[in-house]
């Protein structure tokens, strides 16, 4: 049987020094271009127009939830995922999940959902830099793979939600769309550094534009 990539991710997650993986954030700033809205809108120009519309609806809902400062929970993600998939109800997966053409298997245990909820709560830990928290929860969604479908889109929304709570929006998200592997500790730390760079770059471009 394919090795349990989720177990590998949990081990990697606990090994990384998230407090030093990314720098401290600049002040909140409104970007010149809303990178996430642009990313969602690109789906409308694809062959599946409805997919893009659903993603924009989920983004709007996630930002409304951020304005109310709703805690990040599996139930909240399920609400977004209903919009992402256009389904009246979604539930936490009921068996092992697979990705990358079956090369990665995310096992399901009696504790998987509980452990995922714990990881979501850690996204609000003020002791960890914002970029690290956003990157880490992105990977949590990717590798816990909570729902049968649409987890990559949900991971992006979740990363953006953590930033949104701190008044941060990115002017580009394309660089985040790179294949990630559950056992790649260096890649996980690099993602935190990348999120930090994207935040800093967004801030610099917006500041320069307005001055």
N, C-alpha and C positions, 0 to 999 in steps of 0.2 A: 504494500500500500504506500502511496505517496506520503512523505513525511509531513507532519503537522506544521504548516507555515505559521499558523497563529501562535503556537507555542514558541516558535523561533522568534517571532516579533515581540512577544512578552518578555523573553529573555533579553533581547537587544534593547528594548525600551528601558529596562531597568539598569542597563549597563551605561547608557549614555548620560553624560553630565549636561543635562539640559540647561542648567543655569549659566553655562559658559559657551553654549553652542551658538548663541546669537547676542548681539549688542543691545543696548538700551534704545528705546524708541524716541523719535522726535515728537514734537507736539502734534495733536490731531490736525488733519488738514483735509480739505475737500479737493480731490484730484481734478485735473483739467478734463480728463476723460474717465468715465466710469468703466474700468476694465472688465468688471464682472458682468455688467449689463451688456457690454459688447460681446463677451464670450457667450452669453445666453442667446443674444440676437443672432449670432452666427448659426445657431441651430435652426433658426427659422429660414435661413437661406439654403439649408441642406435639403436633401430629398424628403426628409421627414419634418414638414413645417410645424406639425402639431407638437413635436418634441420641444422645439424652441419656445413655443408659446407656454408650454407646461413649465419649462425651466424658469422662464421669466416670472410666472405666477408664484413659483416656489421661492424665488429670490425676493419678490415683493413681500411674501408672507414672513420670510426669515428676518427681513429688515424691520417689519412691523413688530415682530417678536422681540428683536433686539431693543427697539425703542421702549418696550415694556420691561426690558431686562429679565425675560423669562429664563430660568436656569436651563442649561443644556442637559437634556435627558433623552432617553431612548423614545419616550412618548412624543417629545417635541420633534425629534427626527422623523418619526413615523408620520406626523402631520405633514411635514415638508415632502416626504417621500410619496405620499398619496397624490400630491400635486405633480411631482416629478414624473410619476408613472401614469397619472390619470386614472387612479383606481380609488374606489370608495373606502377601501380598508387595506392596510398592510400590517403584517405581523413579523416579529423577529423570526428569523429562519428556523426551520424545524429539523435541520440535518446539516451534515457537512456541506461546505460550499467550496467551489473551485474557481480558479481564475488562470489566466495565461495558458489557455488551451489545456487545462488540467494539470499543469506543472506545479501549481501551488494549491494545496488543500488546507482549508481552514476548518479544523475539527469543531464539533459542537459537543460540549459537556454540560452537565447540570448547572455549572457555574459560569458559563460563557456570558450570558446576558448580565448577570450580576457584576462580573469583572468589567464588562464594557461600560456599564453605568458608572462604576468607580473611575474609569479612565475619563469619561465625560466630565465628571465633577472636578477632576484635576485640571481641566482646561481653564478653570477660574483661579488657580493657585497664584497669588500675587508674588510668591517667592521665585517664580520662574518667569523669565522674560517673555513678553508677548509673542514675539516671533517664534520662539521655541514652543510655546503652548499651542499656537495655531498650527505649526507644522506637525507637532506630535498628534494632535487630535485628527488631523487630516489622515495620518497614517493609521491611527486607531480605527477610523471608519473603513479605510481600505482593507485592513487585515483582519479586523473582527468580522467584516463583511456582514453587517447585521440583517440585511434584507436580501431576498432572493435575486433582486435585479436593481440596477441603477446606483450602485454604491460609489462608483467613481464620481458621478455628478453630485451625490450627496456629500462626499468628502470635500469637494470644492466649496459647497455651500456652508459646510460646517467650519472650515478654515476661515471663510469670509465672515461668518457669524462671530467668531471669537475676536476678530479684528474690529468688526462693527461695534461691538460692545465698548471698545476703547476709542471710538471715533475715527478709526482708520479704514480707508478704502484704497485699493490699489488701482493704478491706472493701466496695469496690464497683468494678466494672469497666465498668459500662454506659456511662459517659462516653467510654470508649475506642472505642466502636463507632460511629464516624463515617466516612463515605466519605473516603478519602485518595487523592490524585493524585500520580503519580510526579514530576511537574515542579514541585510546590508546595514550594519551600524554606521559606517562612514557615510553612506547615502542618506540615512535619516538625519544625521547631524548636518550634512550639507544642505538638506532641505530647510532646516531651521535658519541656516546662514543665508540661503537664497531668499526666504521670506523677509528676512531683515533687510537685505539689499533692495528688494522690490519696494518695501515700505520707505526706506531712505530715499530711493530714487524718485518715487512718487512725490515725496515731500519736497525734494529739491526742484523737480520740474515745476510743481505748482507754485512754489515760492518764487522761482525765477520768472515765471510767467506773470505773476501778479506784481512784480517789481520792475 
